[in-house]
C-alpha cells in the first residue's frame, strides 16, 4: 500500500477508535480526580502533629528561602538550561517519531521498532551513566567535576544525533534508526547525570526541591514542538533549530564544568553560618565527607 490508499488503514484515523476518545478521557479525568483527592483526605484524617518546635509560621518562609537559594545559584541555572535545551532533541524525537518517519518510511512496523529501540537506548544511557558515577564514588570518594563532564558528554552526543536526524529523510531507514537511538541514548544519560549534579550542588536536604524545579525543563521542549507544528516548518528546518538548541546546551554544560572547577565542587556556599550547619557534607582537600550528627 502507498499514497492515499495507505492512509486509509492508519489506526489513528479509524472512526471506531476516535469515537471512544471522549469516553476514555472522562474516565481518565475521574481517576485523576480521585488520585488528587486521596492526599487531601489523608491529610485531613491524619492527627494534628501539634505546634512546631521552631516557628509557627516558618513553612512559607523556609520554602521561599530554599527556592530562592536554588534558582539564584549559577550552577543550577547552567545545569537547568543545559538539560532543558538538550532535552528538546529527545522529547521532540519521541513526539515526531511517526509523523517524521512516515514522511519517508512507509512501514508502520519498522517505525514502531525504531521507537522501541529508542526507549531501550534511553534506558542504556541512564544505566551506564549511573554505573560510571557509582564507580567513581567507590573509587575513594566522588571526584569533583565528574558529573559536569558527563553532562557535557551527553549534550555533545545529543547534538551529534540531532545533526544526523537532519539528513535522515535522505539517508534512509538504518540512518534514521541509528540517529534516533543516539538522541535517546543522550537524553537518558543526561537525565541520570542531572540528578547527581543537583545532589552535589545542594546536598540531600535540598535535592528534592531542586529536582522538582528541574522537572519544569520539559515545558520548553513541549512549547517548541507546539510552535513548530503550527508554523509548518520543513523537517530539515525543524531539526536545524533543535540542533541550534543542542549547541547552546553544549555551551551551558561547558560553562557548568568551568563553574564547578572555580568553586571546587562544594555542596553549599561558604560564609553563611546557618547554611553551613544544615549542610549534609563537609569538603576537605577535595574530598567529601558525611557530616556526623
N, C-alpha and C positions, 0 to 999 in steps of 0.2 A: 504493500500500500504506500502511496506517496501523494503529495499535494493535498488538494481539498478532500479527497476520499479518505486520507489518513486521519484528518482531524475529526471525522465523524465518529471515530472509535475512541476518542480521548475520554478517559474516565471522568475527569472533572468537568466535562460538558454534558454528561449524562443527566437527563431530566430526573430520573429515578433517584439519583444521588442528591441533586440540588434541592429537590422537594423536601428532603429530610433535614436540611441545614437549619432551618428556623427552629424546628422542634429540638434539634440537638443542642443549639446554643441556649435555649430556655432551660433544659436540664443542666447544662454546664453552669449557667449562671446560678441556679438554685443550689448546686453542690458548692460553688464558691462562696455563696452567702452563708451556708452552714459552716464552712471552714472558718470564715471570718467571725462568726458569732461564737464559735467554740472558745477562743481565748477570752472573749469578753465575759461570757457566762462563768467560765472558770475563775476569772479574776474576782467577780462579784461574790462567788461562793467561798472563795479562799479566805481563811481567817485574817483579820487585820493584824499585821506584824507589830503594830504599836508605833510610837514616835521614834524617829531616827535618833541615833546616838550622836550625830554630828549637828545637822541643822534641819529644821522642819521643812524649809522650802529651798533646799540646795540642789534638788534634782535638775531643775531647769538651768540653773547656773552652771552646774557641772557639765551638762550636755552641751551648752553653748561654748563653754571654755574648751572642752575637748575637741569639738568640731572646729573651732577657730584655730586651735593649735595645729590640727591636722592639715587643714586647707591652706594655712599660711606657710607650711613647710615647703621649701623649694624642691626637695627630693620627692615629696608626694606629688606635687604638680607636674614634675617631669615624668614620673612613672605613670601617673594617671593619663597624661596627654599622649605619651608613647603608646600605651596599651589601647587607648581609645582610637588612635589613628591606625595602628596596626590591626586592630580588631575589625576595622571596616572591611578589609580584604576577606577575612574568614567568614564573617557573618553575611556579607553580600555574595560570596561564593556559594554558600549554602542556600540563600534565598533565591538566587538566579540559576540554580543547578539545572532545572528543567527548561526554564524559559530561554536561557542562553544556549544550553546544549541542544535543544530542539531546533535552533536556527541553522544547524549544520549537521546534526546527527538524527537520523530517522529511526531510532531504536530505543524504545522506552525501557526495555530490559537492561540494555547497556548503561543507560543513564542512571537507572536505579542501582546498578553495580558500582558506578562511579560514586554515588552518594554513600553507599555502604563502605567502600574503601576509604573515602574521606573521613568518615566517622572513626574508622579504625586508626587512620593516621593521626587524628587529633588525640585519641587515647594513647597511642605510642609516644607522641610528643610530650604529653603531660607526664606519663610514667617515666620516660627517660630523663626528663629534667628533674623530676623528683628524686630519682636514683642518684643522679650526679650530685645534687645538693646534699643528699643524705651521706654519700661517701665523703664529701668534703667536710661535713661535720664530724664524722667518725675519725677523720684523719688528724685529730688533735685540735678540735675547735674550728668553727666555721671561718674560712678565710675571708676577710673583709674585701668586698668588691667583686666577689664571685657571682652573686645574683645579678648585679647590673650588667656584667659581661654576658651572662646567659640571656638576659632580656635583649641586649643588643644583638646577640646572635640570632634570636628568633625573629626580631624585627627585620634584620637583613634577609633572613630566609623567606619571610613573608613578602618582602619587596621582590625577591627573585621569582617567587611563584606568581605574583601579580603580573610581573613583566611577561612571563610565559603565557599567561591567560590572554594577553592582548592579541596573541597570534594563534590561539587555539583553533579558531574557525578556519584558518588556512592550513594548519599542520595536521589536523585530523584527530581521530579517536584517542590514540595512545598518548599523544601530546596533551590532550585535554585531561585524561586520567592522571597523568604524572603531575601536571601543573596544579590540578585541583588538590591532589594529595599533599603536595608541598605546602600549599597555602594553609590547609587544615592542620598539617603537622606543626607548622609555625604557630598557628593560633592556639592549639592545645598546649604547646610548650610555653608560650607567653603567659597563658592563664595560670599555669602552675608556678612559674617564676615570680609573677606579680605578688602572690601570697607571701613568698619568702622575703621579697623586697619590703613589703609592708611590715612584716614581723620584725625585720632587722631595724627598720626605722623607728617604730613606735613601741616595740615590745608587746608582750601578751596583753597587758592591761588595756591598750588602745587599739589592738589589732582588729577587733570585731567592728569597731566604729569606722576605722579606715577601710576595712573590706566592704562594709555597707556602702560607703560613699563611692568606692571604686566601681561598684556594681552599676552605677549610673553611666558608665562608659559605653554601654550598648545603645544609649539614646542617640549618639552621634551617627553611628552606622545605620540605624533604622531611619533617621531623618534623611541621611544622604540617599539611601535606597529609594525612599518615597519621592524625594525631589527628582532623582534621576529617572524614575519611572514616568512621572508626569511631563518631564522635559523632553522625552523621546530622543535621548542621546543614542548615537550609534554604539554598538557594543565595544568597538575599538576605543571610542572616546570615554565610555563608561569605565573601562579598565585602566585607561590612561590617567583619569582623575584619581582612581584608587591607588595607582602606582605613585602618584604625587603625595597622597596621604601617607603611604608606606615610607616614602623617602623622608618625610617630616618625622615619622615615628622613629626612624633610624637616628636622626639628628637629636631627638629628645632622649633616646636611650643612651647615646654617647654623652650627652650633657649630664645625665644622671650618673654615669660612670665617673666623670670628672668631679661632680659634686661629692660623690662618695669618697674619692681619694682626698679631696680637700678637707673633708670633715673626719676622716678616719673611720667612717662606718659606725659612729656612736648611735646608740638607740635613741637618746633624747638630748636635747640641748643642755649644755652645761651652764652653770651660773644661776640657775633657779633652784633654790634650796628645796622648795616644796616638790618640784618636779623630780629632783634627784631622789628624794625619799620614796617616791612612788615608782621608781624605775624597777624593772624586772631584772636588769642585768647590770654588771659592773665591767667596764672595759679597762684592761691593764696591759700595757706593752703589746697592743694589737690583738689581744685575746679576750674572749667574752666569758665571764663567769656569772653563774646564777647567784643572785643576792640571797643570802640566808636570812629568813625572818626570825 
